[in-house]
Amino acid sequence: MKNTVKEERQRKQLTQVQLAELVGVSRQTIFSIEINKYVPSVILSIKIAKAFGKKVEDIFKLEVSD
């Protein structure tokens, strides 16, 4: 799964700490999501998308292999 969390966070001029506080997780969790080492739960994905004012599918993309 790919995501645009880092790009959206920077666009909103938020630090990892600020985004983490907004969605109720640690800064390390945000970092792990940004480097694609952690796939967030549906609930966390919704919270992140809401923090950016976007739809979940605008932030998280499922990669389909042939």
C-alpha positions as CSV (number, residue, x, y, z in Angstrom):
1,M,0.0,0.0,0.0
2,K,1.3,3.4,-1.0
3,N,0.3,6.7,0.7
4,T,0.8,10.4,0.5
5,V,0.8,11.1,4.2
6,K,4.1,12.9,4.2
7,E,3.2,15.1,1.2
8,E,-0.2,16.0,2.7
9,R,1.4,16.6,6.1
10,Q,4.0,19.0,4.6
11,R,1.3,20.7,2.5
12,K,-0.6,21.4,5.7
13,Q,2.6,22.5,7.3
14,L,2.3,20.0,10.2
15,T,5.1,18.2,11.9
16,Q,4.9,14.5,12.5
17,V,4.3,15.3,16.2
18,Q,1.4,17.6,15.4
19,L,-0.3,15.1,13.1
20,A,0.3,12.4,15.7
21,E,-1.4,14.5,18.3
22,L,-4.3,15.2,16.0
23,V,-5.0,11.5,15.3
24,G,-4.0,10.1,18.7
25,V,-0.9,8.1,17.9
26,S,2.8,8.5,18.5
27,R,5.2,10.3,16.2
28,Q,6.9,7.0,15.5
29,T,3.6,5.7,14.1
30,I,3.3,8.6,11.7
31,F,7.0,8.1,10.6
32,S,6.4,4.4,10.0
33,I,3.3,5.1,7.9
34,E,5.2,7.7,5.9
35,I,8.0,5.2,5.0
36,N,5.5,2.4,4.3
37,K,6.7,0.2,7.2
38,Y,3.3,0.3,8.9
39,V,-0.2,0.0,7.4
40,P,-2.7,1.9,9.6
41,S,-6.0,0.5,10.7
42,V,-9.2,1.6,8.9
43,I,-10.0,3.9,11.9
44,L,-6.6,5.5,11.9
45,S,-6.7,5.9,8.1
46,I,-10.0,7.7,8.4
47,K,-8.6,10.0,11.1
48,I,-5.6,10.9,9.0
49,A,-7.7,11.6,5.9
50,K,-10.1,13.7,8.0
51,A,-7.1,15.7,9.4
52,F,-6.2,16.5,5.8
53,G,-9.7,17.2,4.7
54,K,-9.5,14.4,2.2
55,K,-11.0,11.0,1.4
56,V,-9.2,7.9,2.6
57,E,-8.7,6.8,-1.0
58,D,-7.0,10.1,-1.8
59,I,-4.3,9.4,0.8
60,F,-4.0,5.6,0.7
61,K,-3.6,3.6,-2.6
62,L,-3.7,-0.2,-2.8
63,E,-1.1,-1.4,-5.2
64,V,-2.5,-4.2,-7.4
65,S,0.0,-6.6,-8.9
66,D,-0.8,-8.5,-12.1
